[in-house]
């Protein structure tokens, strides 16, 4: 395995899955040791806290503050998060998937969007060949509860499909913002590795039309869907809101975690 591949694997989220069962791990996505959600965020926050501490003068005790314009990490109950969703009717007119740049390598590390998601979601160290082709690993498709070792059996799907995002506000975005949305590997739930069958069954449908066949996955799905829409300021229609609210009533203490998309990615 080359240097680039080693770097990618050693720092990716499968490590969080392996560590998720340790003390203090937060409950999260099924199939990842109960601690998938928040793992990368917690790790990042620990790193940021350490950097902030080193940057402070030894005599200073003032808390570090985010730079102006920096998006803030949000964590709130699912029902409260749903209430924050902008309401609007959908408009699918003019949609073409070519409006989004698909499966790019925006960070120029030789790994496509698909490969990056497969690497981060593998529960074991994935095997990577060539420039960055994932040939095996261990994945949990949380839509249907299937365990998978062959990456060809997986789709890397958008939590909020491209057509749905278009109908919910992306039609008014700049091409740069749509490109950033299509390659949003920085948010845990925006892109997910799931079985081909479950992802094709979902297609471009919202929660009013489709929910994961695995009932135990639906609270996580509602949280991921809501987080993605809030991250990108996408609207939700009345039927969609109604289903999300119904789900939230049975989801106990389910939380939504998200950070708004970078302000540098402009709408127009």
Steps between C-alpha positions, in 0.01 A plus 500: 500500500643838402563796728183681393285193562656438842430859599141477383430177686673580827303819546160385381180426681532124516737572792210670676285196438763276653527726802128562529446231761742662742383687806348837424405420140174662397209295366455539128462326169417129522775260406790720601540390857232742613730798473527609140329837522707767669822302490672714239348813653621404846846422368511829314383695802767339715761596243371855475494531877863390518603752234307775675671417829845514343418831337399667827754688712572312821345773711183530294179331605256646246313237293586464134243642259424400143615735228229728360299323230609152608203259503413374846440137590136444590353220711133492594207262543351361181161663552663843552715454191196417287337823619796692355455365147387766251154421365431515127335305221733300279582606145668237283490698175824510302683233700787310338768315694759668279431814704711334772865399460493133597765285665781751478832508684473850640783460751732353233600199710432256211192362676160561344199591710384137486836367616520748786158397630581129469825552690346701781203267549683169494492342845835336434805627317402497133722359227599769249669430169640722230454873537201464733276207411331337799485125433380363834405597853212456741193720474163519671216621280284661762199547271436124496732358765721310255870431560708525183862421411487557123498873414335421165188412701484855634379833371631818650175688515399852587302527820297774332503394133611748238153534349352562844764759580429672169128513580578627851715797406813382317350617169586853614859421595817578314678214324774523765254440782339209320844351442578534871170332588568207269842448660404561864723243666549725803156428646451146631146450380498683166638205305449141615614158384193276477398197297422559135152357549406732785642809334329429168175441689536842660586672170410872520225466759465697823384352835134552410553251216773266627655393831766237568354149505679439831271663756783541752683722251224756456585730791861520382374556146269782608787663688741469207239632256420798722868572565580503130214734420598736782867488402413615148198717586270282291124526543249228583144464374198444729471124439870453570478703822199300616680167460815629671294628792320166532833321506642740758217415742629145519871578496549583865818701556622480140715803423598680183859614452607726217709793395383744239677472165798738478396858433765518227278268293264768375142455388545703186 
